[in-house]
Amino acid sequence: MPWTPPSRPSRRSLLAGAAGAAGAALLTGCTDDRSAASDPAISLERRMREAAVRDSARLLERYDATAAAHPDLAARLAPLRAAVAAHTAALSPAAASGSPSPAASPSGGTGAAAPSASGEPVPAKPAEALTALADAERSLSEARTIDLAGAPGELARMLASVAACGAVHVYLLTSTPGATS
C-alpha cells in the first residue's frame, strides 16, 4: 500500500483541541488557596464567578456612561442598572462563600459624555444609545447561556437566571418608553 500524507485537521477539530487545552490550563492554574487547588470544581467555579463579575462590572460602566451622556434616560435605566448591580454582588466569589461582598457603586454620572466600557463613545442619539446598551445586554446574556454548559450546579442556575434577566433587559431597552414605566 503506498504511503499517503496525513490529511489536514479540520478547523472544528483544531478549535475543539484548543478549547480542551484551555480548559485543562484553567483547571491546573496556579492558586494560593490550597483547598481550591485540591478541588478543581471549586477553582473552576471561583474563576467563572470572577469572570461573570468582571462582565457585569463592564455592563454597569456602560449603564453609567449611557446615563451620563443622556441624563433624560437615567430614570429609565436606573432599575435595570440596579438589577445588574445586584447580579454583580450575587455572582461574586465572596457571595458564594457566605462572606459579605462589596456593594456596587451607584451611578456617578457627571453629565458629560463618557466612553462605554469597551472604550467606544456612547451614541449621540438616545435611541441609538439604548440600542447599544441592549446589544451589550444581549451579548452578555448569550455568553452566560453558553457558560451554563461548564458551570457547577448552583452557579449554572444563577447564570441561567441572570441570562434570562438580561434578555428581559434587552426587551425593555428596545421597547417604547411608555412600556417600561
PyRosetta script that sets phi, psi and omega in degrees:
from pyrosetta import init, pose_from_sequence

init()
pose = pose_from_sequence("MPWTPPSRPSRRSLLAGAAGAAGAALLTGCTDDRSAASDPAISLERRMREAAVRDSARLLERYDATAAAHPDLAARLAPLRAAVAAHTAALSPAAASGSPSPAASPSGGTGAAAPSASGEPVPAKPAEALTALADAERSLSEARTIDLAGAPGELARMLASVAACGAVHVYLLTSTPGATS")
pose.set_psi(1, 127.4)
pose.set_omega(1, -178.1)
pose.set_phi(2, -72.1)
pose.set_psi(2, 151.4)
pose.set_omega(2, 179.4)
pose.set_phi(3, -76.4)
pose.set_psi(3, 135.1)
pose.set_omega(3, 175.9)
pose.set_phi(4, -122.9)
pose.set_psi(4, 140.8)
pose.set_omega(4, -179.7)
pose.set_phi(5, -65.6)
pose.set_psi(5, 146.9)
pose.set_omega(5, 179.2)
pose.set_phi(6, -64.8)
pose.set_psi(6, 147.4)
pose.set_omega(6, 179.4)
pose.set_phi(7, -74.5)
pose.set_psi(7, 154.2)
pose.set_omega(7, 178.8)
pose.set_phi(8, -72.0)
pose.set_psi(8, 143.6)
pose.set_omega(8, 177.4)
pose.set_phi(9, -69.2)
pose.set_psi(9, 150.4)
pose.set_omega(9, 178.8)
pose.set_phi(10, -75.0)
pose.set_psi(10, 160.9)
pose.set_omega(10, 176.5)
pose.set_phi(11, -59.8)
pose.set_psi(11, -38.6)
pose.set_omega(11, -178.8)
pose.set_phi(12, -62.0)
pose.set_psi(12, -43.7)
pose.set_omega(12, -179.8)
pose.set_phi(13, -68.6)
pose.set_psi(13, -34.7)
pose.set_omega(13, 176.4)
pose.set_phi(14, -66.0)
pose.set_psi(14, -42.8)
pose.set_omega(14, 178.9)
pose.set_phi(15, -65.4)
pose.set_psi(15, -39.8)
pose.set_omega(15, 178.6)
pose.set_phi(16, -63.8)
pose.set_psi(16, -40.7)
pose.set_omega(16, 177.9)
pose.set_phi(17, -65.3)
pose.set_psi(17, -40.8)
pose.set_omega(17, 178.5)
pose.set_phi(18, -65.0)
pose.set_psi(18, -41.2)
pose.set_omega(18, 178.8)
pose.set_phi(19, -63.7)
pose.set_psi(19, -39.9)
pose.set_omega(19, 178.1)
pose.set_phi(20, -64.8)
pose.set_psi(20, -42.1)
pose.set_omega(20, 178.1)
pose.set_phi(21, -65.0)
pose.set_psi(21, -40.9)
pose.set_omega(21, 178.1)
pose.set_phi(22, -64.2)
pose.set_psi(22, -41.1)
pose.set_omega(22, 178.2)
pose.set_phi(23, -63.4)
pose.set_psi(23, -41.2)
pose.set_omega(23, 178.5)
pose.set_phi(24, -65.0)
pose.set_psi(24, -41.4)
pose.set_omega(24, 178.1)
pose.set_phi(25, -64.3)
pose.set_psi(25, -38.2)
pose.set_omega(25, 178.4)
pose.set_phi(26, -62.8)
pose.set_psi(26, -41.7)
pose.set_omega(26, -178.2)
pose.set_phi(27, -74.2)
pose.set_psi(27, -24.3)
pose.set_omega(27, -177.5)
pose.set_phi(28, -105.8)
pose.set_psi(28, 11.7)
pose.set_omega(28, -178.7)
pose.set_phi(29, -62.9)
pose.set_psi(29, 160.7)
pose.set_omega(29, -180.0)
pose.set_phi(30, -73.1)
pose.set_psi(30, 147.9)
pose.set_omega(30, 177.0)
pose.set_phi(31, -152.7)
pose.set_psi(31, 150.9)
pose.set_omega(31, 176.4)
pose.set_phi(32, -87.5)
pose.set_psi(32, -19.8)
pose.set_omega(32, -177.5)
pose.set_phi(33, -83.6)
pose.set_psi(33, 110.3)
pose.set_omega(33, -175.8)
pose.set_phi(34, -64.5)
pose.set_psi(34, -35.7)
pose.set_omega(34, 179.8)
pose.set_phi(35, -69.1)
pose.set_psi(35, -35.2)
pose.set_omega(35, 177.7)
pose.set_phi(36, -69.2)
pose.set_psi(36, -35.8)
pose.set_omega(36, -180.0)
pose.set_phi(37, -66.8)
pose.set_psi(37, -31.1)
pose.set_omega(37, -179.3)
pose.set_phi(38, -82.8)
pose.set_psi(38, -17.2)
pose.set_omega(38, 179.2)
pose.set_phi(39, -125.6)
pose.set_psi(39, 98.9)
pose.set_omega(39, -177.7)
pose.set_phi(40, -59.0)
pose.set_psi(40, -28.7)
pose.set_omega(40, -179.7)
pose.set_phi(41, -65.3)
pose.set_psi(41, -38.6)
pose.set_omega(41, 178.4)
pose.set_phi(42, -67.1)
pose.set_psi(42, -44.3)
pose.set_omega(42, 179.5)
pose.set_phi(43, -62.3)
pose.set_psi(43, -43.8)
pose.set_omega(43, 179.0)
pose.set_phi(44, -62.3)
pose.set_psi(44, -44.6)
pose.set_omega(44, 179.8)
pose.set_phi(45, -62.1)
pose.set_psi(45, -43.6)
pose.set_omega(45, -179.9)
pose.set_phi(46, -61.4)
pose.set_psi(46, -44.7)
pose.set_omega(46, 180.0)
pose.set_phi(47, -65.3)
pose.set_psi(47, -39.2)
pose.set_omega(47, 178.0)
pose.set_phi(48, -65.6)
pose.set_psi(48, -39.7)
pose.set_omega(48, 178.0)
pose.set_phi(49, -64.9)
pose.set_psi(49, -43.8)
pose.set_omega(49, 179.6)
pose.set_phi(50, -61.1)
pose.set_psi(50, -41.6)
pose.set_omega(50, 177.8)
pose.set_phi(51, -65.0)
pose.set_psi(51, -41.2)
pose.set_omega(51, 179.3)
pose.set_phi(52, -63.8)
pose.set_psi(52, -39.0)
pose.set_omega(52, 178.4)
pose.set_phi(53, -66.0)
pose.set_psi(53, -42.3)
pose.set_omega(53, 177.6)
pose.set_phi(54, -60.6)
pose.set_psi(54, -43.7)
pose.set_omega(54, 179.2)
pose.set_phi(55, -63.2)
pose.set_psi(55, -42.4)
pose.set_omega(55, 178.7)
pose.set_phi(56, -66.2)
pose.set_psi(56, -38.0)
pose.set_omega(56, 178.8)
pose.set_phi(57, -63.8)
pose.set_psi(57, -39.9)
pose.set_omega(57, 176.9)
pose.set_phi(58, -64.4)
pose.set_psi(58, -38.0)
pose.set_omega(58, 177.9)
pose.set_phi(59, -66.5)
pose.set_psi(59, -39.4)
pose.set_omega(59, 175.4)
pose.set_phi(60, -59.7)
pose.set_psi(60, -42.7)
pose.set_omega(60, 177.7)
pose.set_phi(61, -60.5)
pose.set_psi(61, -37.3)
pose.set_omega(61, 179.7)
pose.set_phi(62, -67.9)
pose.set_psi(62, -40.9)
pose.set_omega(62, 175.1)
pose.set_phi(63, -60.8)
pose.set_psi(63, -45.0)
pose.set_omega(63, -179.2)
pose.set_phi(64, -62.0)
pose.set_psi(64, -44.0)
pose.set_omega(64, 179.9)
pose.set_phi(65, -64.1)
pose.set_psi(65, -39.2)
pose.set_omega(65, 179.6)
pose.set_phi(66, -67.4)
pose.set_psi(66, -43.7)
pose.set_omega(66, 178.9)
pose.set_phi(67, -65.4)
pose.set_psi(67, -36.0)
pose.set_omega(67, 178.7)
pose.set_phi(68, -68.9)
pose.set_psi(68, -38.9)
pose.set_omega(68, -178.9)
pose.set_phi(69, -76.0)
pose.set_psi(69, -27.3)
pose.set_omega(69, -177.4)
pose.set_phi(70, -133.4)
pose.set_psi(70, 78.8)
pose.set_omega(70, -177.3)
pose.set_phi(71, -56.1)
pose.set_psi(71, -27.6)
pose.set_omega(71, 178.5)
pose.set_phi(72, -65.8)
pose.set_psi(72, -19.8)
pose.set_omega(72, 179.8)
pose.set_phi(73, -91.8)
pose.set_psi(73, -10.0)
pose.set_omega(73, -172.6)
pose.set_phi(74, -56.2)
pose.set_psi(74, -44.1)
pose.set_omega(74, -179.2)
pose.set_phi(75, -65.1)
pose.set_psi(75, -38.4)
pose.set_omega(75, 179.6)
pose.set_phi(76, -67.8)
pose.set_psi(76, -36.1)
pose.set_omega(76, -177.2)
pose.set_phi(77, -81.9)
pose.set_psi(77, -22.8)
pose.set_omega(77, -173.0)
pose.set_phi(78, -54.1)
pose.set_psi(78, -48.8)
pose.set_omega(78, -178.7)
pose.set_phi(79, -67.8)
pose.set_psi(79, -32.6)
pose.set_omega(79, 178.7)
pose.set_phi(80, -69.9)
pose.set_psi(80, -42.0)
pose.set_omega(80, 177.7)
pose.set_phi(81, -62.9)
pose.set_psi(81, -40.3)
pose.set_omega(81, 178.8)
pose.set_phi(82, -61.3)
pose.set_psi(82, -38.8)
pose.set_omega(82, 177.7)
pose.set_phi(83, -65.2)
pose.set_psi(83, -41.5)
pose.set_omega(83, 178.2)
pose.set_phi(84, -64.0)
pose.set_psi(84, -39.0)
pose.set_omega(84, 177.0)
pose.set_phi(85, -63.5)
pose.set_psi(85, -40.1)
pose.set_omega(85, 177.5)
pose.set_phi(86, -64.9)
pose.set_psi(86, -38.0)
pose.set_omega(86, 177.1)
pose.set_phi(87, -63.5)
pose.set_psi(87, -41.2)
pose.set_omega(87, 179.9)
pose.set_phi(88, -59.2)
pose.set_psi(88, -46.3)
pose.set_omega(88, 179.4)
pose.set_phi(89, -66.0)
pose.set_psi(89, -41.3)
pose.set_omega(89, -177.9)
pose.set_phi(90, -69.6)
pose.set_psi(90, -31.3)
pose.set_omega(90, -178.4)
pose.set_phi(91, -83.5)
pose.set_psi(91, -13.3)
pose.set_omega(91, -175.0)
pose.set_phi(92, -61.6)
pose.set_psi(92, 145.6)
pose.set_omega(92, 177.2)
pose.set_phi(93, -57.8)
pose.set_psi(93, -31.3)
pose.set_omega(93, 178.6)
pose.set_phi(94, -65.0)
pose.set_psi(94, -35.8)
pose.set_omega(94, 178.7)
pose.set_phi(95, -65.6)
pose.set_psi(95, -34.6)
pose.set_omega(95, 179.8)
pose.set_phi(96, -69.7)
pose.set_psi(96, -32.1)
pose.set_omega(96, -178.3)
pose.set_phi(97, -88.6)
pose.set_psi(97, -4.6)
pose.set_omega(97, 179.6)
pose.set_phi(98, 90.3)
pose.set_psi(98, -1.7)
pose.set_omega(98, 178.1)
pose.set_phi(99, -78.6)
pose.set_psi(99, 151.1)
pose.set_omega(99, 176.6)
pose.set_phi(100, -65.7)
pose.set_psi(100, 140.6)
pose.set_omega(100, 179.4)
pose.set_phi(101, -105.4)
pose.set_psi(101, 152.1)
pose.set_omega(101, 179.2)
pose.set_phi(102, -66.5)
pose.set_psi(102, 140.4)
pose.set_omega(102, 180.0)
pose.set_phi(103, -74.7)
pose.set_psi(103, 144.7)
pose.set_omega(103, 177.4)
pose.set_phi(104, -70.1)
pose.set_psi(104, 142.0)
pose.set_omega(104, -177.9)
pose.set_phi(105, -73.6)
pose.set_psi(105, 144.7)
pose.set_omega(105, 176.9)
pose.set_phi(106, -70.3)
pose.set_psi(106, 165.1)
pose.set_omega(106, -179.9)
pose.set_phi(107, -60.1)
pose.set_psi(107, 127.6)
pose.set_omega(107, 180.0)
pose.set_phi(108, -110.0)
pose.set_psi(108, 48.4)
pose.set_omega(108, -176.3)
pose.set_phi(109, -58.3)
pose.set_psi(109, 134.5)
pose.set_omega(109, -179.9)
pose.set_phi(110, -103.4)
pose.set_psi(110, -6.1)
pose.set_omega(110, -177.7)
pose.set_phi(111, 89.9)
pose.set_psi(111, -12.9)
pose.set_omega(111, 178.0)
pose.set_phi(112, -93.9)
pose.set_psi(112, 149.3)
pose.set_omega(112, 178.3)
pose.set_phi(113, -65.2)
pose.set_psi(113, 126.9)
pose.set_omega(113, -179.1)
pose.set_phi(114, -114.6)
pose.set_psi(114, 150.3)
pose.set_omega(114, 176.8)
pose.set_phi(115, -70.8)
pose.set_psi(115, 153.4)
pose.set_omega(115, 177.2)
pose.set_phi(116, -74.3)
pose.set_psi(116, 176.3)
pose.set_omega(116, -178.3)
pose.set_phi(117, -59.7)
pose.set_psi(117, -28.5)
pose.set_omega(117, -179.6)
pose.set_phi(118, -83.9)
pose.set_psi(118, -1.0)
pose.set_omega(118, -179.3)
pose.set_phi(119, 90.7)
pose.set_psi(119, -7.9)
pose.set_omega(119, 178.2)
pose.set_phi(120, -79.6)
pose.set_psi(120, 143.2)
pose.set_omega(120, 177.5)
pose.set_phi(121, -70.1)
pose.set_psi(121, 151.7)
pose.set_omega(121, 176.2)
pose.set_phi(122, -70.3)
pose.set_psi(122, 133.6)
pose.set_omega(122, 179.0)
pose.set_phi(123, -54.3)
pose.set_psi(123, 146.9)
pose.set_omega(123, -175.7)
pose.set_phi(124, -70.5)
pose.set_psi(124, -31.9)
pose.set_omega(124, -179.1)
pose.set_phi(125, -89.0)
pose.set_psi(125, 134.0)
pose.set_omega(125, -178.6)
pose.set_phi(126, -55.5)
pose.set_psi(126, -41.6)
pose.set_omega(126, -179.4)
pose.set_phi(127, -62.9)
pose.set_psi(127, -39.4)
pose.set_omega(127, 178.5)
pose.set_phi(128, -70.5)
pose.set_psi(128, -34.2)
pose.set_omega(128, 177.3)
pose.set_phi(129, -65.1)
pose.set_psi(129, -40.8)
pose.set_omega(129, 177.6)
pose.set_phi(130, -65.4)
pose.set_psi(130, -39.6)
pose.set_omega(130, 178.3)
pose.set_phi(131, -63.7)
pose.set_psi(131, -42.0)
pose.set_omega(131, 178.6)
pose.set_phi(132, -63.4)
pose.set_psi(132, -40.8)
pose.set_omega(132, 178.0)
pose.set_phi(133, -66.2)
pose.set_psi(133, -40.4)
pose.set_omega(133, 177.2)
pose.set_phi(134, -62.8)
pose.set_psi(134, -39.4)
pose.set_omega(134, 177.9)
pose.set_phi(135, -63.0)
pose.set_psi(135, -40.1)
pose.set_omega(135, 177.8)
pose.set_phi(136, -64.9)
pose.set_psi(136, -42.8)
pose.set_omega(136, 177.3)
pose.set_phi(137, -61.8)
pose.set_psi(137, -44.4)
pose.set_omega(137, -178.6)
pose.set_phi(138, -61.8)
pose.set_psi(138, -46.1)
pose.set_omega(138, -180.0)
pose.set_phi(139, -60.6)
pose.set_psi(139, -44.1)
pose.set_omega(139, -179.5)
pose.set_phi(140, -68.2)
pose.set_psi(140, -39.2)
pose.set_omega(140, 178.1)
pose.set_phi(141, -62.4)
pose.set_psi(141, -42.9)
pose.set_omega(141, 178.3)
pose.set_phi(142, -65.3)
pose.set_psi(142, -41.5)
pose.set_omega(142, 179.0)
pose.set_phi(143, -62.9)
pose.set_psi(143, -41.1)
pose.set_omega(143, 179.1)
pose.set_phi(144, -67.8)
pose.set_psi(144, -34.4)
pose.set_omega(144, 176.5)
pose.set_phi(145, -64.2)
pose.set_psi(145, -40.6)
pose.set_omega(145, 177.6)
pose.set_phi(146, -65.8)
pose.set_psi(146, -39.3)
pose.set_omega(146, -179.3)
pose.set_phi(147, -64.7)
pose.set_psi(147, -19.1)
pose.set_omega(147, -179.4)
pose.set_phi(148, -56.2)
pose.set_psi(148, -36.1)
pose.set_omega(148, -175.6)
pose.set_phi(149, -58.5)
pose.set_psi(149, -35.7)
pose.set_omega(149, -176.9)
pose.set_phi(150, -103.3)
pose.set_psi(150, 2.6)
pose.set_omega(150, -174.9)
pose.set_phi(151, -87.2)
pose.set_psi(151, 143.4)
pose.set_omega(151, 172.9)
pose.set_phi(152, -63.5)
pose.set_psi(152, 159.0)
pose.set_omega(152, -172.1)
pose.set_phi(153, -40.3)
pose.set_psi(153, -64.5)
pose.set_omega(153, -175.6)
pose.set_phi(154, -64.3)
pose.set_psi(154, -41.0)
pose.set_omega(154, 178.1)
pose.set_phi(155, -65.3)
pose.set_psi(155, -38.6)
pose.set_omega(155, 178.4)
pose.set_phi(156, -61.0)
pose.set_psi(156, -42.7)
pose.set_omega(156, 178.2)
pose.set_phi(157, -63.1)
pose.set_psi(157, -41.4)
pose.set_omega(157, -179.9)
pose.set_phi(158, -67.3)
pose.set_psi(158, -43.2)
pose.set_omega(158, 178.3)
pose.set_phi(159, -61.8)
pose.set_psi(159, -37.5)
pose.set_omega(159, 178.0)
pose.set_phi(160, -63.8)
pose.set_psi(160, -43.0)
pose.set_omega(160, 179.3)
pose.set_phi(161, -65.3)
pose.set_psi(161, -43.1)
pose.set_omega(161, -179.0)
pose.set_phi(162, -68.0)
pose.set_psi(162, -37.9)
pose.set_omega(162, 177.2)
pose.set_phi(163, -64.2)
pose.set_psi(163, -41.0)
pose.set_omega(163, 177.8)
pose.set_phi(164, -63.8)
pose.set_psi(164, -40.9)
pose.set_omega(164, 177.9)
pose.set_phi(165, -63.2)
pose.set_psi(165, -40.0)
pose.set_omega(165, 177.2)
pose.set_phi(166, -61.1)
pose.set_psi(166, -38.6)
pose.set_omega(166, 177.5)
pose.set_phi(167, -64.4)
pose.set_psi(167, -37.5)
pose.set_omega(167, 176.3)
pose.set_phi(168, -65.7)
pose.set_psi(168, -40.1)
pose.set_omega(168, 177.8)
pose.set_phi(169, -59.8)
pose.set_psi(169, -40.2)
pose.set_omega(169, 178.1)
pose.set_phi(170, -58.7)
pose.set_psi(170, -46.3)
pose.set_omega(170, 179.3)
pose.set_phi(171, -60.3)
pose.set_psi(171, -47.3)
pose.set_omega(171, -177.7)
pose.set_phi(172, -65.5)
pose.set_psi(172, -35.0)
pose.set_omega(172, 180.0)
pose.set_phi(173, -73.6)
pose.set_psi(173, -26.3)
pose.set_omega(173, -178.1)
pose.set_phi(174, -101.8)
pose.set_psi(174, -2.6)
pose.set_omega(174, 177.5)
pose.set_phi(175, -86.3)
pose.set_psi(175, 171.8)
pose.set_omega(175, -180.0)
pose.set_phi(176, -66.5)
pose.set_psi(176, 149.1)
pose.set_omega(176, -177.6)
pose.set_phi(177, -55.4)
pose.set_psi(177, -36.0)
pose.set_omega(177, -179.3)
pose.set_phi(178, -67.3)
pose.set_psi(178, -21.8)
pose.set_omega(178, -178.0)
pose.set_phi(179, -76.0)
pose.set_psi(179, -18.5)
pose.set_omega(179, -177.3)
pose.set_phi(180, -97.3)
pose.set_psi(180, -8.0)
pose.set_omega(180, -175.6)
pose.set_phi(181, -82.7)
pose.dump_pdb("model.pdb")
